[in-house]
Amino acid sequence: MQALRQTGPSAGGAALQDGGAVGREARELAEQQLWERLDERMRAVPAHEYEQLRRVSARRGHSVDDTHPPTHLRRRCVAAGGPLPAGVVWDDGRLAAIADELAPARTALARMVVRDYAG
């Protein structure tokens, strides 16, 4: 995972593997920035690349598993229905409470991803 290896000026791929304070700081920085960097990378993917992936999926008949219809058919069904108003409306307090509740899992998962895949 190239994006994880490039985690700041002092945290190249080798630094993530180093022991001691430098390695620990590099890993902690990579863990802290993982979700924001992933979000940036996903937003940078052009729409035409997503469309190309959708066409390939339709050609191959991709499906999550045997219990689901092919993905392209599920996407078509959802798109045909049109947008609906939100069933749950978030306020800032509720959003903060959910973020606080998920913070330990977010941190643990980031640590696992960096530890297992950033080498």
Secondary structure, DSSP 4 states (H G I P E B T S, - for coil): -HHHH--STT--HHHHH--HHHHHHHHHHHHHHHHHHHHHHHHTS-HHHHHHHHHHHHHHT--SSTTS--HHHHHHHHHHH-----SS---HHHHHHHHHHHHHHHHHHHHHHHHHH--
